Amino acid sequence: MLYLLLAILCGTTCNVLFKVFNKYNLDIKQIVLFNYIAAVLINWIPISYNATMMSDVGWDAYVLSPMVYFLSLIVGAFFMIAFVMMGKSVSLNGVALTTVAAKASLVLPVVLSWAFLDQPAPALIPISLILLALVCIVMPIGGKGRGRKDKYAPVSPKMGVYSVVGLMGVFFFYGICDFSLKLLQHTVSEQCQNSSLVGFKLNALTGNIFLMAMLLSLLICVVSGSFKKHRLGWRVVVGGGLLGVLNAGCTAFILRGLLDLSTGVLYPMYHTSVVLLSTLVGVLFFSERLRLLQVLGLILAATAFVLLFQFS
């Protein structure tokens, strides 16, 4: 449960940082690039130090099987694709619908883990309440507030083919990313004969994931001409670095949390808690208003949490 709480703290802080980045009009592509650079360093510098300086831990502790190594690179690509799909969907559908699609994707890892990894059957009532709570909490974000048009509102109110594809893409790739983390953690745990080395191999795993995401992020920045359009400043480097530390921590805590908690408990509680805390931070520190529908969502989420604890 401790790892879940730490993951929720990191995930919520990441959301708050994106609010700050938007306030200063920082280029998100550059932010994401430096985020992945920092995440790679956070994972590989300690690995290099431990493997070379500590007599009881060598490089063999971090060696992954070819299958796990290959899968980790694919997951890194999924991370980057999910981010791109998120950006496209926000421009077409607005932040509210896109956020609902991203967080509702928790259904995929829960169902797939139950079907293929012998995880406990999904708790239908709590998960249904969580999905309803997410809709209640997030949907009011996309409307107009205080007489101003939300700049994250969709370009067109009509749900065209591209809009639907964008939402489906966000739902699919975010869900597959979450399931892939569980699949990799499960595979590493099964292959590792020495349980004390699982943590070292998970560090190497996350390092590979972020390395692939970093390379794809760099490619996107170069192809889109991001460095030509936006000047690279210290705020981007520092902000991206801080985001990377939190991102690396969040991923590491989720992987370790999955060692003790089932996907049917961890992912619903993680995603909903991040949305709840991010909403409360917006109310307390960013002058956002909590509407009646969002209060109902808080009540539904609290009820679902109580039910989920019975399955933890």
Sequence and secondary structure as in RCSB ss.txt:
>XXXX:A:sequence
MLYLLLAILCGTTCNVLFKVFNKYNLDIKQIVLFNYIAAVLINWIPISYNATMMSDVGWDAYVLSPMVYFLSLIV
GAFFMIAFVMMGKSVSLNGVALTTVAAKASLVLPVVLSWAFLDQPAPALIPISLILLALVCIVMPIGGKGRGRKD
KYAPVSPKMGVYSVVGLMGVFFFYGICDFSLKLLQHTVSEQCQNSSLVGFKLNALTGNIFLMAMLLSLLICVVSG
SFKKHRLGWRVVVGGGLLGVLNAGCTAFILRGLLDLSTGVLYPMYHTSVVLLSTLVGVLFFSERLRLLQVLGLIL
AATAFVLLFQFS
>XXXX:A:secstr
 HHHHHHHHHHHHHHHHHHHHHHTT  HHHHHHHHHHHHHHHHHHHHHHHHHH TT  GGGG   HHHHHHHHHH
HHHHHHHHHHHHHHHHHHHHHHHHHHHHHTTHHHHHHHHHHS      HHHHHHHHHHHHHHHGGGGS BTTB  
TTS S SS  HHHHHHHHHHHHHHHHHHHHHHHHHHHHHHH SSGGGHHHHHHHHHHHHHHHHHHHHHHHHHHHT
HHHHS   HHHHHHHHHHHHHHHHHHHHHHHHTTTS HHHHHHHHHHHHHHHHHHHHHHHS     HHHHHHHHH
HHHHHHHHHTT 
